[in-house]
Amino acid sequence: MNTNELPLIQNADLKGKIVLVRVDHNVVKNGIIQDAYRIDSTIGTLFNINARGGKIILMTHVGRPRNKKENTVEISAKSSVEPIVEYLKNKLNINFQIPNFKIQTEEGYLGVETSVNHLIKELKEGEIDGIYLPNTRWFRGEERKEFADDFANQLAGLADIYVNDAFGSWQAHASTVAVSNYLPSYAGFLMQKELENLDRIYNAKQPYIAVVAGSKFDTKIEPLYTLIKQADFLVLGGVIYNAYLCAKYNIKIKGIGDDDLKLAKEFVDFAKSYPNKIVELPIIVESDTLEGKFEGKFRKHNIKDLKQGTELNYILDVAEESFDIPEIKDIFNKAKTVFVNAVMGLTPHFSEGTSSLYKLIDENKESMKLYGGGDTMQELKQLLPGLYITAIDNPNYYLFTGGGAVLKAIQEGSYKGLEPVKALFNNAKN
């Protein structure tokens, strides 16, 4: 990474300054923290700001409280930052205060209310350790472009310096992009670390394997086109794989819609130009129901045995036997780089494929293993907690905090293609 161009927090004068920090603490579901990894990953930046005399105002999004069709926002405990503030208090003995904004509309908060000023006064005088703004997506201007500049201007009015440490929040929203138009802006330590590890994908040591799964083909299709060109091998999972199998083998799988099938057919045709790159996991698990893994209601098939026109119920996993096939084991064992953005089955009941995949990847002690995304990380932690703990401190592993951001960066071909990163570069130029 060329750090000569990117404005870095270590080069900022923080003493006595109020520092507005955008983080990706989107770890709360229904009021409960699922995994604190993304919070813990930003602590280095927070300590640095505090140690150098800065005063911290934090902000993050939590969940998707906005109904995009109706432009309404649900402000509720389900998507509050309160559990995050409580976590920071218990872990670090840091006293963050959340402003109490009272004017709620169907569109969410219309802007930053002046009631925050008394907290800023307490922050400057050292009476509190920091301010944690309400969920940024509770504000009308966060996701709606027509109000973004006004909201960004209000956010900037709270602080002297802006720091983006939210790699996973790659969408061009007010708190990730527009605010950098109004304040000196810098990349936090986590952001720097994530971008440095992206270089391990852009300049992957070969053989390079990419494993990608997802619940819809259209959300992953562009990165897949890039990966099949760049990687030596591409492994698919989830609904993406199901759609691929339908398109290639002319079978029907319950739940695969026409849109996904159309995209899959186009991808299968494109992949013919890159023969032998797609590693097909041959043994799949069919289930009669999505409700669970019930005896007598699921079975395994080898895709090589399926005739054209075969109609299957839901395919909810890849069987563990797929990862015992010598040719497949050999590909993973010889890899120098493995990128994983994949949960192979429908959790929590169909997890043998995911567990077998992660174990096989770990068998290769020499390869660089790059895991991307909250769901991928969550499954690694739940299925193989010992491996997860080891991976955090293992130099041959890196756990990205944002899978969508990694895929977007792969698709763009450069981390400068990520709008929040581009905004930092533009801020430095201006």
N, C-alpha and C positions, 0 to 999 in steps of 0.2 A: 504493500500500500504506500502510495506517495504522500507521506504526511506533510510534505512541504506545502502542499496546496490546501489541505483540509485544516480549518481552524480548530485547534485542540484546547481543551480545558486547561491543560497544564501551562499554556502560554497566556492565559487570561489573568488580569489583575482582579482578584476577588475580594481583597481586604475591604471590609466595610460596605460591600456591595450586596444588594438583594439579588439573588440568583434564582431565576425561574427555570425549573428543571422538568422537562417532559420525560416521563418514564413509561415503560410498558409494564404496569402492575396489574394487568388484566388477568387476574388469577382467582377472582371471586365468582362463584356460581350459587345463586340463591342464598346469598349472604354468608357463604362459607368459602374459605381459602382451600382450593384443591391441591395446590403445590406451590410452595413459596420460592421456588428456584429463581423465578424472574425478579422477585423482590430482592433476594439475597445477592443477585448478580449486579445490582445497582449500588450496593452499600459502599463499594470503593469510591465511587463518585461522590456520594453524600459525605463520607468521611473527609475526603479531600477538600471539598468546599468548606466544610466546618473548620477544618484544621487551618485553612488559609484565611480565615476571618470572614467568610461569606455567610449570608443569611439565606436560608433555603425556603422556597415556595415550590411544592411538588404538585404535579398534575398528571393524571392518567385517565384513559377511558376504561370502562368496565362493561363488558357485555354489549348487547345491541338493544338498548332501551327505545330506540326510535322506530316507529312504523313509517317506512319510507313512502308507502303509497299514500298515506293520509297525512304525512308530515306531523305526526303527534309523537310525543315523548313521554314515557312512563317514568316518573321519578318515584322510586320506591327503595326499600331496604335491600331488595334483591340485587340491585346494581350499585350499591353505595360503596364508598371508599372506607367506611368505618372499620370493617375487619382488617384492612391494610394498616390503618393508623394504629389499631390495637396490637397488631403483630409487631410493628416497629417499636411500639412502647415496651412490649414485653421482651423483645429480643435485644434492643439497644438502649433501653431506658431513655428514649427520645420522646419528648412531649410535642407532638404535632396537634394543631388545632384546625378543625374544619369550619370554615365560615358558614353561618346559618343564613342562607338566602331565603327570603319569605315569599317573593313574588313568583308563583308558579302558574304557568299557562299550559294549554294543551300542546303548545309547541315546545315546551320546556322552559328553562330560564331564558329570559330575553337578553341577559348580559350579566356582567359582574356588578354586583350591588355595592353601594358605598359603605355598607356595613362592614366590609372587609378592612376598611381603613384602621379601625381600632385594633385589629389583630396585627396589622403591619406595624403600628406604633409599638405594640408589645414585643413584636419580633425584633425591632430595632433596639429596644431597650433591654433585650435579653430576658424578658419575662417568660417567653415561650421559646422552644427550640426550633420550631418551624411551622409553616402553614401547609395544609394539604387541601387543595381546592376540591370542590365536589366533582364527581364524574364529568369529564369534559363533554361527554355525549348527552348530558342533561341540558346542555346549552344549545339553543337554536342555531347559533353561528358555527358550531364545530363542524358539522357535516354539510351544511347548506351554503353553497358558494355565494349566494346573494347577501348573506349576513356575515361571511367569514372575515372580511377585512375589519369590520367594526368590532367583532369579538376579539380578533387578534390584537387590535389596537388597545382594547381594554386590558387584555392580558399583559401586554407590554408595559402598560402604565403602572403595573404593580412592581416592576423590577428594573434593575440596571443592566442585567446580563441574562441571556437565554442560553441554556444548555440542553441539547437533545441527546438523551441517553436511551431512546426508545426505538431500538432497531426493529423490533417486531411490529411497531405501528407505522407501516410503510405507506398507508394511504395519505393522500394530499389533503389533510384537514387543517383547520385553523391553528390548532395547538402544535402541529408537527411541521407545518410549512409556512403559513402566512405570518405567524408571529416573528419569524426571522427577518421579515421586512422592516421591523421596527426596533430591533435591539441588536447589539453586538452578539454574535451567535457562535457557539462552539460545540464540538463533539465531546460527549462524556467518555469515560474510560470503557464502559461496556460497549458503546457504539464503536469505538476504535477497535476493540477486541473482535467484535463480530465482523467488521470489515476486513480485518487482517486474516481471519479464518476463511472468509469468502475467497481470498486469493488461493487457498488450498483447493478450492473447487475450480476456479478459473485456470489454475496451473496445476491441475491434478497429476500426481504421479501415476503412471500407467503400469499395469492394467487398472482401469477406473470403472467401478460399478455404481450405477445409480438405481436406487429402489424407491419407487413412488407409488403410493396408493391414495385413493380418495373416494368420496361418496358420489361425485359427479364428474363426468369426463370434461365438461366445459370449463371447470375451474382450474384444471391442470393441463389443458391441451397445449397451450403455447410453450410452457416449459418442456413438455415432452418432445416437441419438435426440436427444441434446442439440444436436449439431452441425448436424443438418438444420434445426433450428429457428433456430439462431443465425447460421449462416454464410449467405452469399449463394449459395455454390456448394459442393458436396461431391463430391470425386473419390475413388473406391474403387480398391483394388488387391489383388493376392494372392488367397488363397482367399476372402476376404470378397467380392471382386468376382465371382469365379466362382460363388459361391452366389447372389449377387444376379442374375446373368445367368440361372442356371437357374430361379430363381423368377419372374423377369419374362417371359422368353421361352419358358418351358416346354421347355427343352433339358436334356440330361444331360451332365455333365462328370465324368470319372473322378476319384474321390477325394472328391467332395462327399457327405458323409453325411447321413442323414435329419435329424439334430439341427440341423446348419447350414442345411439346406434349409428346415426349419420356421421357424427364426428369420428367415431371409431373406425368406420369403413374408410374414411378419408385418411386416417392415420395409418391403417393397415396398408393401404396402397402406397403411401409415402415411405413406409418402413421397408418396402421391397427394394428400395435403393440402398438399404443398409442391411444386407443379409447377415443372418446369424447374430445380430446384435441383441435382439429381444430374447431373453432367457425365459422360456415358458415353464411354469411350475405345473406339472402335469396332473397331479392328484388334487381334486377339489372336493369341497364338502357341500352337499345339497341338504337343505332343510325344508320341511313342509310349512314351517312357521317362523316368524321373526321373534316370537315371544321367549324362546329359550331352546336349549339343546336337550331334547327329550328322546328317551330310548324308543326306537322304532320309527322316529320321525325325522331322522337324518341318516345320510349314507354317503359314501365316497365314490367318486368316479375318476377314471383316467381319461383325460380329454382325447387321447389317441383312440379310445374305443367308442367314442360317440359318433353316431352317423349323422349326416346332414339332415336337418329338419327335426332333430331331437328337441323335445320341449322339457325343460327342467324347472323345478320350483326354485326358491331362492338359493343362490350360491353364497354362502356366508363365511367361507374360510378356505384357506389352502391347507391341505393335510400335512402333518409333520413329515410323512414319508417322502414328500416332494424334496425335502432338504437333505434326505439321506442318499439321493441318487448320486453316484460317483461323479458324473459329468458336472452336476451343479455344485457339489461340494468343492470340486477342483477349481471351478471358476472363482468361487469366494476365497478359497485358500491361497490362490495366487495373486489376488488383488493387492494393489499398493494403496488405493484410495477407494473408500466406500462412502457414498452419500445416501442417507436414509431419511426419507420423509414418508413413512409408511406404517400404518396399522393394517395388517392383512385381513383381519376378520371383523365381524360385527361383535363388538364387546358388549357386555362382559362375558357372554356365554361361549363365544367362538374365538378362542385366543391361542389355540395350539400353533397356528401358522406364524403368528407374530412372535411368540416365544421361541419357536424353532429357528426363525430367521435371525433373531437377535443373538441366540446362542452360537449359531454358525458363524456369524460375523465376528463374534468375540474369539472364536478359535484361532483366527489369524492374528497373532500378536504383533506382527510387524506392520500391518496396514494402518493407514490413517482413517479413523472412523468418524464421520461427521453426521451428527443427528440433528434434524431440523424440525421444529414445531412442537407446540404444547401437547397435542394428542400423542405424538410419537414419544415424547419424553415421559408423559404420564403413564403410558403403557409399559415403558422400560422400567419405570419405578415400581409399578404395581406387580408386574409379572416376575421381574428379576431384581428385587431390591438390592441384593448384594452387588450385582453387576452395576446397577445405577450408582451406588455409592462409590464404587471403584472408578467408574468412568469419569466422575466429576473431577478427580485429581489425576487421572491418567493422561500423560502427554499425547498418547495415541488416540485419544477421544476428544471430541469437542461437541458440546450440546448447545446448539443455537437456541436463542430465546424465541425466535419467530420463524416458523416454517414457511408461511406465506411470503414473508420478506425474502427468504433465501430463494424460493422459486421465482419470485419476481425479479430478483437480481440475476438469476441464471437466464431468465427470458430476455432481460435487457442486455446481457453480455457485459455489464459493468455495474458496480455499485453506484456509480454516478447516475445510473438510470432510475434509482430510487428517489422519488421526489423530495423527501426530507433531507437526504444527503446532498442532492443537487442544490437545495436551498442554502445549505451551509457553505458550499463552494461559492455560490453566488453572493452570499453575504460577505465572504472574505474578499471577493473581487471589488465589491462596492464600498 
